[in-house]
Amino acid sequence: MDLGDYPLELTRDDKNALVDVIRKVQPRFMLSHSQYDPYNTDHMYATQVALECRMIAQAWGHNPGQKVLGAPQLYLFEPHQTEQMGWKPDTFLDITPVWEKKRAAIECMEGQEHLWDYYTRVAINRANHFKRNSGGQSGGRDCKYAEGFQSVFPRTVDEL
């Protein structure tokens, strides 16, 4: 939508356009940055916008007649300074089958070469977390690379 960066500033019309996209797509989940990031306030703002647009997309009173959004989880992906962001993972995803594509995508980030190996080490560490915590949920299966996410909303389950 070419809404800018450094600074990211959205108008009400910009947000309404995002709501329209969210309602059209009907995502099963959404992704954004950590909720706190003193190093890049655009990241915090993007997450605030995601939360606001998700809420409006769920509202029956906004553009009546459009299909409203259900309640997709908003996952916050891992920042590269987790402690400073107050980010805590509660969900681990095995990305081993797509790791080579992920690494190639990481290497497309010009000016961030210092993070290429860092994110590789993070993926290996998160794989260890996946393996250690997957006993009942994933059958204790092996994993070479994983990503961690922090969920914003409670998850509902039928059994534990």
Contact map, one row per residue, 1 for C-alpha under 8 A:
1110000000000000000000000000000000000000000000000000000000000000000000000000000000000000000000000000000000000000000000000000000000000000000000000000000000000000
1111000000000000000000000000000000000000000000000000000000000000000000000000000000000000000000000000000000000000000000000000000000000000000000000000000000000000
1111100111000100000000000000000000000000000000000000000000000000000000000000000000000000000000000000000000000000000000000000000000000000000000000000000000000000
0111111110000000000000000000000000000000000000000000000000000000000000000000000000000000000000000000000000000000000000000000000000000000000000000000000000000000
0011111110000000000000000000000000000000010000000000000000000000000000000000000000000000000000000000000000000000000000000000000000000000000000000000000000000000
0001111100000000000000000000000000000000010000000000000000000000000000000000000000000000000000000000000000000000000000000000000000000000000000000000000000000000
0001111110000000000000000000000000000000010000000000000000000000000000000000000000000000000000000000000000000000000000000000000000000000000000000000000000000000
0011111111000000000000000000000000000000010011000000000000000000000000000000000000000000000000000000000000000000000000000000000000000000000000000000000000000000
0011101111100000000000000000000000000000000000000000000000000000000000000000000000000000000000000000000000000000000000000000000000000000000000000000000000000000
0010000111111110000000000000000000000000000000000000000000000000000000000000000000000000000000000000000000000000000000000000000000000000000000000000000000000000
0000000011111110000000000000000000000000000000000000000000000000000000000000000000000000000000000000000000000000000000000000000000000000000000000000000000000000
0000000001111111000000000000000000000000000000000000000000000000000000000000000000000000000000000000000000000000000000000000000000000000000000000000000000000000
0000000001111111100000000000000000000000000000000000000000000000000000000000000000000000000000000000000000000000000000000000000000000000000000000000000000000000
0010000001111111110000000000000000000000000000000000000000000000000000000000000000000000000000000000000000000000000000000000000000000000000000000000000000000000
0000000001111111111000000000000000000000000000001000100000000000000000000000000000000000000000000000000000000000000000000000000000000000000000000000000000000000
0000000000011111111100000000000000000000000000000000100000000000000000000000000000000000000000000000000000000000000000000000000000000000000000000000000000000000
0000000000001111111110000000000000000000000000000000000000000000000000000000000000000000000000000000000000000000000000000000000000000000000000000000000000000000
0000000000000111111111000000000000000000000000000000100000000000000000000000000000000000000000000000000000000000000000000000000000000000000000000000000000000000
0000000000000011111111100000000000000000000000000000110110000000000000000000000000000000000000000000000000000000000000000000000000000000000000000000000000000000
0000000000000001111111110000000000000000000000000000000010000000000000000000000000000000000000000000000000000000000000000000000000000000000000000000000000000000
0000000000000000111111111000000000000000000000000000000000000000000000000000000000000000000000000000000000000000000000000000000000000000000000000000000000000000
0000000000000000011111111110000000000000000000000000110010000000000010000000000000000000000000000000000000000000000000000000000000000000000000000000000000000000
0000000000000000001111111100000000000000000000000000000010000000011110000000000000000000000000000000000000000000000000000000000000000000000000000000000000000000
0000000000000000000111111100000000000000000000000000000000000000001000000000000000000000000000000000000000000000000000000000000000000000000000000000000000000000
0000000000000000000011111110000000000000000000000000000000000000000000000000000000000000000000000000000000000000000000000000000000000000000000000000000000000000
0000000000000000000001111111000000000000000000000000000000000000000011000000000000000000000000000000000000000000000000000000000000000000000000000000000000000000
0000000000000000000001001111110000000000000000000000000000000000000000010000000000000000000000000000000000000000000000000000000000000000000000000000000000000000
0000000000000000000000000111110000000000000000000000000000000000000000011000000000000000000000000000000000000000000000000000000000000000000000000000000000000000
0000000000000000000000000011111000000000000000000000000000000000000000011110000000000000000000000000000000000000000000000000000000000000000000000000000000000000
0000000000000000000000000011111100000000000000000000000000000000000000011110000000000000000000000000000000000000000000000000000000000000000000000000000000000000
0000000000000000000000000000111110000000000000000000000000000000000000000111100000000000000000000000000000000000000000000000000000000000000000000000000000000000
0000000000000000000000000000011111000000000001100100000000000000000000000111100000000000000000000000000000000000000000000000000000000000000000000000000000000000
0000000000000000000000000000001111100000001101100000000000000000000000000001111000000000000000000000000000000000000000000000000000000000000000000000000000000000
0000000000000000000000000000000111111000001100100000000000000000000000000001111000001110000000000000000000000000000000000000000000000000000000000000000000000000
0000000000000000000000000000000011111000001100110000000000000000000000000001000000001000000000000000000000000000000000000000000000000000000000000000000000000000
0000000000000000000000000000000001111100101100000000000000000000000000000000000000001100000000000000000000000000000000000000000000000000000000000000000000000000
0000000000000000000000000000000001111111101100000000000000000000000000000000000000011000000000000000000000000000000000000000000000000000000000000000000000000000
0000000000000000000000000000000000011111100000000000000000000000000000000000000000011000000000000000000000000000000000000000000000000000000000000000000000000000
0000000000000000000000000000000000001111100000000000000000000000000000000000000000000000000000000000000000000000000000000000000000000000000000000000000000000000
0000000000000000000000000000000000001111111100000000000000000000000000000000000000000000000000000000000000000000000000000000000000000000000000000000000000000000
0000000000000000000000000000000000011111111110000000000000000000000000000000000000000000000000000000000000000000000000000000000000000000000000000000000000000000
0000111100000000000000000000000000000001111111000000000000000000000000000000000000000000000000000000000000000000000000000000000000000000000000000000000000000000
0000000000000000000000000000000011111001111111100000000000000000000000000000000000000000000000000000000000000000000000000000000000000000000000000000000000000000
0000000000000000000000000000000011111001111111110000000000000000000000000000000000000000000000000000000000000000000000000000000000000000000000000000000000000000
0000000100000000000000000000000000000000111111111000000000000000000000000000000000000000000000000000000000000000000000000000000000000000000000000000000000000000
0000000100000000000000000000000110000000011111111100000000000000000000000000000000000000000000000000000000000000000000000000000000000000000000000000000000000000
0000000000000000000000000000000111100000001111111110000000000000000000000000000000000000000000000000000000000000000000000000000000000000000000000000000000000000
0000000000000000000000000000000000100000000111111111000000000000000000000000000000000000000000000000000000000000000000000000000000000000000000000000000000000000
0000000000000010000000000000000000000000000011111111100000000000000000000000000000000000000000000000000000000000000000000000000000000000000000000000000000000000
0000000000000000000000000000000100000000000001111111110000000000000000000000000000000000000000000000000000000000000000000000000000000000000000000000000000000000
0000000000000000000000000000000000000000000000111111111000000000000000000100000000000000000000000000000000000000000000000000000000000000000000000000000000000000
0000000000000000000000000000000000000000000000011111111100000000000000000000000000000000000000000000000000000000000000000000000000000000000000000000000000000000
0000000000000011011001000000000000000000000000001111111110000000000000000000000000000000000000000000000000000000000000000000000000000000000000000000000000000000
0000000000000000001001000000000000000000000000000111111111000000000010000000000000000000000000000000000000000000000000000000000000000000000000000000000000000000
0000000000000000000000000000000000000000000000000011111111100000000000000000000000000000000000000000000000000000000000000000000000000000000000000000000000000000
0000000000000000001000000000000000000000000000000001111111100100000000000000000000000000000000000000000000000000000000000000000000000000000000000000000000000000
0000000000000000001101100000000000000000000000000000111111100100000110000000000000000000000000000000000000000000000000000000000000000000000000000000000000000000
0000000000000000000000000000000000000000000000000000011111110000000111100000000000000000000000000000000000000000000000000000000000000000000000000000000000000000
0000000000000000000000000000000000000000000000000000001111111100000110000000000000000000000000000000000000000000000000000000000000000000000000000000000000000000
0000000000000000000000000000000000000000000000000000000001111111000100000000000000000000000000000000000000000000000000000000000000000000000000000000000000000000
0000000000000000000000000000000000000000000000000000000000111111000000000000000000000000000000000000000000000000000000000000000000000000000000000000000000000000
0000000000000000000000000000000000000000000000000000000110111111000000000000000000000000000000000000000000000000000000000000000000000000000000000000000000000000
0000000000000000000000000000000000000000000000000000000000011111110000000000000000000000000000000000000000000000000000000000000000000000000000000000000000000000
0000000000000000000000000000000000000000000000000000000000011111110000000000000000000000000000000000000000000000000000000000000000000000000000000000000000000000
0000000000000000000000000000000000000000000000000000000000000011111000000000000000000000000000000000000000000000000000000000000000000000000000000000000000000000
0000000000000000000000100000000000000000000000000000000000000011111100000000000000000000000000000000000000000000000000000000000000000000000000000000000000000000
0000000000000000000000110000000000000000000000000000000000000000111110000000000000000000000000000000000000000000000000000000000000000000000000000000000000000000
0000000000000000000000100000000000000000000000000000000011110000011111000000000000000000000000000000000000000000000000000000000000000000000000000000000000000000
0000000000000000000001100100000000000000000000000000010011100000001111110000000000000000000000000000000000000000000000000000000000000000000000000000000000000000
0000000000000000000000000100000000000000000000000000000001000000000111110000000000000000000000000000000000000000000000000000000000000000000000000000000000000000
0000000000000000000000000000000000000000000000000000000001000000000011111000000000000000000000000000000000000000000000000000000000000000000000000000000000000000
0000000000000000000000000011110000000000000000000000000000000000000011111100000000000000000000000000000000000000000000000000000000000000000000000000000000000000
0000000000000000000000000001110000000000000000000000000000000000000000111110000000000000000000000000000000000000000000000000000000000000000000000000001110100000
0000000000000000000000000000111100000000000000000010000000000000000000011111000000000000000000000000000000000000000000000000000000000000000000000000001110000000
0000000000000000000000000000111100000000000000000000000000000000000000001111100000000000000000000000000000000000000000000000000000000000000000000000111100000000
0000000000000000000000000000001111100000000000000000000000000000000000000111110000000000000000000000000000000000000000000000000000000000000000000000111100000000
0000000000000000000000000000001111000000000000000000000000000000000000000011111000000000000000000000000000000000000000000000000000000000000000000001110000000000
0000000000000000000000000000000011000000000000000000000000000000000000000001111101000010100000000000000000000000000000000000000000000000000000000011110000000000
0000000000000000000000000000000011000000000000000000000000000000000000000000111111001010000000000000000000000000000000000000000000000000000000000000000000000000
0000000000000000000000000000000000000000000000000000000000000000000000000000011111000000000000000000000000000000000000100000000000000000000000000000000000000000
0000000000000000000000000000000000000000000000000000000000000000000000000000001111111000000000000000000000000000000000000000000000000000000000000000000000000000
0000000000000000000000000000000000000000000000000000000000000000000000000000011111111111000000000000000000000000000000000000000000000000000000000000000000000000
0000000000000000000000000000000000000000000000000000000000000000000000000000000011111110000000000000000000000000000000000000000000000000000000000000000000000000
0000000000000000000000000000000000001100000000000000000000000000000000000000000011111110000000000000000000000000000000000000000000000000000000000000000000000000
0000000000000000000000000000000001111100000000000000000000000000000000000000001011111110000000000000000000000000000000000000000000000000000000000000000000000000
0000000000000000000000000000000001010000000000000000000000000000000000000000000001111111000000000000000000000000000000000000000000000000000000000000000000000000
0000000000000000000000000000000001000000000000000000000000000000000000000000011001111111100000000000000000000000000000000000000000000000000000000000010000000000
0000000000000000000000000000000000000000000000000000000000000000000000000000000001000111110000000000000000000000000000000000000000000000000000000000110000000000
0000000000000000000000000000000000000000000000000000000000000000000000000000010000000011111100000000000000000000000000000000000000000000000000000001111000000000
0000000000000000000000000000000000000000000000000000000000000000000000000000000000000001111100000000000000000000000000000000000000000000000000000001111000000000
0000000000000000000000000000000000000000000000000000000000000000000000000000000000000000111110000000000000000000000000000000000000000000000000000001111000000000
0000000000000000000000000000000000000000000000000000000000000000000000000000000000000000111111000000000000000000000000000000011011000000000000000111100000000000
0000000000000000000000000000000000000000000000000000000000000000000000000000000000000000001111100000000000000000000000000000000001000000000000000111000000000000
0000000000000000000000000000000000000000000000000000000000000000000000000000000000000000000111111000000000000000000000000000001001000000000000111110000000000000
0000000000000000000000000000000000000000000000000000000000000000000000000000000000000000000011111110000000000000000000000000000000000000000000001110000000000000
0000000000000000000000000000000000000000000000000000000000000000000000000000000000000000000001111110000000000000000000000000000000000000000000111100000000000000
0000000000000000000000000000000000000000000000000000000000000000000000000000000000000000000001111111000000000000000000000000000000000000000000000000000000000000
0000000000000000000000000000000000000000000000000000000000000000000000000000000000000000000000111111110000000000000000000000000000000000000000000000000000000000
0000000000000000000000000000000000000000000000000000000000000000000000000000000000000000000000111111111000000000000000000000000000000000000000001000000000000000
0000000000000000000000000000000000000000000000000000000000000000000000000000000000000000000000001111111100000000000000000000000000000000000000000000000000000000
0000000000000000000000000000000000000000000000000000000000000000000000000000000000000000000000000111111110000000000000000000000000000000000000000000000000000000
0000000000000000000000000000000000000000000000000000000000000000000000000000000000000000000000000111111111000000000000000000000000000000000000000000000000000000
0000000000000000000000000000000000000000000000000000000000000000000000000000000000000000000000000011111111100000000100010000000000000000000000000000000000000000
0000000000000000000000000000000000000000000000000000000000000000000000000000000000000000000000000001111111110000000000000000000000000000000000000000000000000000
0000000000000000000000000000000000000000000000000000000000000000000000000000000000000000000000000000111111111000000000000000000000000000000000000000000000000000
0000000000000000000000000000000000000000000000000000000000000000000000000000000000000000000000000000011111111000000100000000000000000000000000000000000000000000
0000000000000000000000000000000000000000000000000000000000000000000000000000000000000000000000000000001111111100100100000000000000000000000000000000000000000000
0000000000000000000000000000000000000000000000000000000000000000000000000000000000000000000000000000000111111100000000000000000000000000000000000000000000000000
0000000000000000000000000000000000000000000000000000000000000000000000000000000000000000000000000000000011111111100000000000000000000000000000000000000000000000
0000000000000000000000000000000000000000000000000000000000000000000000000000000000000000000000000000000000111111100000000000000000000000000000000000000000000000
0000000000000000000000000000000000000000000000000000000000000000000000000000000000000000000000000000000000001111110000000000000000000000000000000000000000000000
0000000000000000000000000000000000000000000000000000000000000000000000000000000000000000000000000000000000001111111100000000000000000000000000000000000000000000
0000000000000000000000000000000000000000000000000000000000000000000000000000000000000000000000000000000000101111111100000000000000000000000000000000000000000000
0000000000000000000000000000000000000000000000000000000000000000000000000000000000000000000000000000000000000011111111000000000000000000000000000000000000000000
0000000000000000000000000000000000000000000000000000000000000000000000000000000000000000000000000000000000000001111111100000000000000000000000000000000000000000
0000000000000000000000000000000000000000000000000000000000000000000000000000000000000000000000000000001001100001111111110000000000000000000000000000000000000000
0000000000000000000000000000000000000000000000000000000000000000000000000000000000000000000000000000000000000000011111111000000000000000000000000000000000000000
0000000000000000000000000000000000000000000000000000000000000000000000000000000000000000000000000000000000000000011111111100000000000000000000000000000000000000
0000000000000000000000000000000000000000000000000000000000000000000000000000000100000000000000000000000000000000001111111110000000000000000000000000000000000000
0000000000000000000000000000000000000000000000000000000000000000000000000000000000000000000000000000001000000000000111111111000000000000000000000000000000000000
0000000000000000000000000000000000000000000000000000000000000000000000000000000000000000000000000000000000000000000011111111100000000000000000000000000000000000
0000000000000000000000000000000000000000000000000000000000000000000000000000000000000000000000000000000000000000000001111111110000000000000000000010000000000000
0000000000000000000000000000000000000000000000000000000000000000000000000000000000000000000000000000000000000000000000111111111000000000000000011110000000000000
0000000000000000000000000000000000000000000000000000000000000000000000000000000000000000000000000000000000000000000000011111111100000000000000011100000000000000
0000000000000000000000000000000000000000000000000000000000000000000000000000000000000000000000000000000000000000000000001111111110000000000000001100000000000000
0000000000000000000000000000000000000000000000000000000000000000000000000000000000000000000100000000000000000000000000000111111111000000000000001111000000000000
0000000000000000000000000000000000000000000000000000000000000000000000000000000000000000000101000000000000000000000000000011111111100000000000111110000000000000
0000000000000000000000000000000000000000000000000000000000000000000000000000000000000000000000000000000000000000000000000001111111110000000000110000000000000000
0000000000000000000000000000000000000000000000000000000000000000000000000000000000000000000100000000000000000000000000000000111111111000000000000000000000000000
0000000000000000000000000000000000000000000000000000000000000000000000000000000000000000000111000000000000000000000000000000011111111100000000100100000000000000
0000000000000000000000000000000000000000000000000000000000000000000000000000000000000000000000000000000000000000000000000000001111111110000111100000000000000000
0000000000000000000000000000000000000000000000000000000000000000000000000000000000000000000000000000000000000000000000000000000111111110000100000000000000000000
0000000000000000000000000000000000000000000000000000000000000000000000000000000000000000000000000000000000000000000000000000000011111110100100000000000000000000
0000000000000000000000000000000000000000000000000000000000000000000000000000000000000000000000000000000000000000000000000000000001111111111110000000000000000000
0000000000000000000000000000000000000000000000000000000000000000000000000000000000000000000000000000000000000000000000000000000000111111111110000000000000000000
0000000000000000000000000000000000000000000000000000000000000000000000000000000000000000000000000000000000000000000000000000000000000111111100000000000000000000
0000000000000000000000000000000000000000000000000000000000000000000000000000000000000000000000000000000000000000000000000000000000001111111100000000000000000000
0000000000000000000000000000000000000000000000000000000000000000000000000000000000000000000000000000000000000000000000000000000000000111111110000000000000000000
0000000000000000000000000000000000000000000000000000000000000000000000000000000000000000000000000000000000000000000000000000000000000111111110000000000000000000
0000000000000000000000000000000000000000000000000000000000000000000000000000000000000000000000000000000000000000000000000000000000111111111111000000000000000000
0000000000000000000000000000000000000000000000000000000000000000000000000000000000000000000000000000000000000000000000000000000000100110011111100000000000000000
0000000000000000000000000000000000000000000000000000000000000000000000000000000000000000000000000000000000000000000000000000000000100000000111110000000000000000
0000000000000000000000000000000000000000000000000000000000000000000000000000000000000000000001010000000000000000000000000000001101100000000011111100000000000000
0000000000000000000000000000000000000000000000000000000000000000000000000000000000000000000001010000000000000000000000000011001100000000000001111100000000000000
0000000000000000000000000000000000000000000000000000000000000000000000000000000000000000000001110010000000000000000000000011111000000000000000111110000000000000
0000000000000000000000000000000000000000000000000000000000000000000000000000000000000000000111110000000000000000000000000011111001000000000000111111000000000000
0000000000000000000000000000000000000000000000000000000000000000000000000000010000000000000111100000000000000000000000000110011000000000000000001111100000000000
0000000000000000000000000000000000000000000000000000000000000000000000000000110000000000111110000000000000000000000000000000010000000000000000000111110000000000
0000000000000000000000000000000000000000000000000000000000000000000000000011110000000001111100000000000000000000000000000000000000000000000000000011111000000000
0000000000000000000000000000000000000000000000000000000000000000000000000011110000000011111000000000000000000000000000000000000000000000000000000001111100000000
0000000000000000000000000000000000000000000000000000000000000000000000001111000000000000111000000000000000000000000000000000000000000000000000000000111111000000
0000000000000000000000000000000000000000000000000000000000000000000000001111000000000000000000000000000000000000000000000000000000000000000000000000011111000000
0000000000000000000000000000000000000000000000000000000000000000000000001100000000000000000000000000000000000000000000000000000000000000000000000000001111100000
0000000000000000000000000000000000000000000000000000000000000000000000000000000000000000000000000000000000000000000000000000000000000000000000000000001111110000
0000000000000000000000000000000000000000000000000000000000000000000000001000000000000000000000000000000000000000000000000000000000000000000000000000000011111000
0000000000000000000000000000000000000000000000000000000000000000000000000000000000000000000000000000000000000000000000000000000000000000000000000000000001111100
0000000000000000000000000000000000000000000000000000000000000000000000000000000000000000000000000000000000000000000000000000000000000000000000000000000000111111
0000000000000000000000000000000000000000000000000000000000000000000000000000000000000000000000000000000000000000000000000000000000000000000000000000000000011111
0000000000000000000000000000000000000000000000000000000000000000000000000000000000000000000000000000000000000000000000000000000000000000000000000000000000001111
0000000000000000000000000000000000000000000000000000000000000000000000000000000000000000000000000000000000000000000000000000000000000000000000000000000000001111
